[in-house]
Amino acid sequence: MWAQIGAWLPDSPADFFAELFSADTLLVLLDIALIAFLVYKVLMFIRGTRGMQLLKGFVVLVIFSALSNWLHLKTVGWLLDKMWASLFVAIPVVFQPELRRMLEQLGRGHFFRTSAQLREEELCRAVEKLVRGVENLSRSSIGALVVIERQTGLNDLVEGAVPIDGLVSEELLTSIFYPHSPLHDGAAVLRGERIVAACAVLPLSDSPHLDKDLGTRHRAAVGITESTDALAVVVSEETGAVSLAADGRLRRCLSAEELRAALLKELLKELRPEPPESAS
C-alpha cells in the first residue's frame, strides 16, 4: 500500500506545487467555485419562498431514488424513473414565478449582489410597507401590534399563533387588525418581508416605570422586547398614536417619518457594523 502511495506522490515538493498550480488544476478549481457560487445564489434567492419547499421535496425524491437503486427495489425504482421523466417537464411550470424573478434580477444585475445587500433591500421594503400600513391603521384609529423578529427567534410565539405567511402590505395589516376580524387580538409576527403569524400572545411587562395609562398592547410590546431583541410597533386604539418598543423601552407618539427612521436605524445597524474606535 505504501508503495502505491509513494508512486502516486510527486517526486519533489517543487513538482507537487507545479502540479497543484497547473493550468488544468486551476481550471478545475474555478469550475467548482463557479458551481458552488451559483448554487449558493440560487438557494439565497429562493429562501423564504415557495420554491424552497419545492426544492426540499425534490431532494427527498433524489434520496428515495438513490435508496431504491442501492436496495435494488425494482418496482419503486421503476415508478421513480417514470416520475423523473414527468418532473423534468413539470419543473419549469412549477418554478415559473421563481425562474421569472431570477431572470429579471439577472438582467438588472441584482442577482450577483451580496447577501448583505439583498438583506438590506428586503428590510427597506418591509419597513416601507409596514410604515404605510401602520399609518393607515393610525388614521383609522385601529389598534395594532406588530412584532419584528431579529436575531432571537420567535418560533415559540409563531407556533402558538395563527399561521399567515404572507407578504406584508397595507391591505394585509388592515385585514388582520380590523376590529371585527378574529385575528385582531394579539400580535402579528413579521419575519423579513413576510407576516408569518397573527394572533400571537406576548408576555406582559411588569416594569414599574411604565405609565399607568398604558394598555395591554403597549405592555405586551415592551414585554417582548425585554426578553428578546425584537422590535414592536403599537397603534393605540383610543388615540391612533404610534409607538415603538425596543430593548424594554417605549417611544410614543411617533410620526411616520420618525417611525421609518427608527426602524431603519435599528434593523440596518446589524448589517452595517460600526467601525471600531481608533485609539487616541
Secondary structure as GFF3:
##gff-version 3
##sequence-region A 1 280
A	DSSP	alpha_helix	2	8	.	.	.	ID=ss1
A	DSSP	alpha_helix	13	20	.	.	.	ID=ss2
A	DSSP	alpha_helix	23	46	.	.	.	ID=ss3
A	DSSP	alpha_helix	50	70	.	.	.	ID=ss4
A	DSSP	alpha_helix	74	94	.	.	.	ID=ss5
A	DSSP	alpha_helix	96	108	.	.	.	ID=ss6
A	DSSP	three_ten_helix	110	112	.	.	.	ID=ss7
A	DSSP	alpha_helix	115	139	.	.	.	ID=ss8
A	DSSP	beta_strand	144	148	.	.	.	ID=ss9
A	DSSP	alpha_helix	155	159	.	.	.	ID=ss10
A	DSSP	beta_strand	162	167	.	.	.	ID=ss11
A	DSSP	alpha_helix	170	177	.	.	.	ID=ss12
A	DSSP	beta_strand	187	191	.	.	.	ID=ss13
A	DSSP	beta_strand	194	200	.	.	.	ID=ss14
A	DSSP	alpha_helix	216	227	.	.	.	ID=ss15
A	DSSP	beta_strand	231	235	.	.	.	ID=ss16
A	DSSP	beta_strand	242	246	.	.	.	ID=ss17
A	DSSP	beta_strand	249	251	.	.	.	ID=ss18
A	DSSP	alpha_helix	256	268	.	.	.	ID=ss19
###
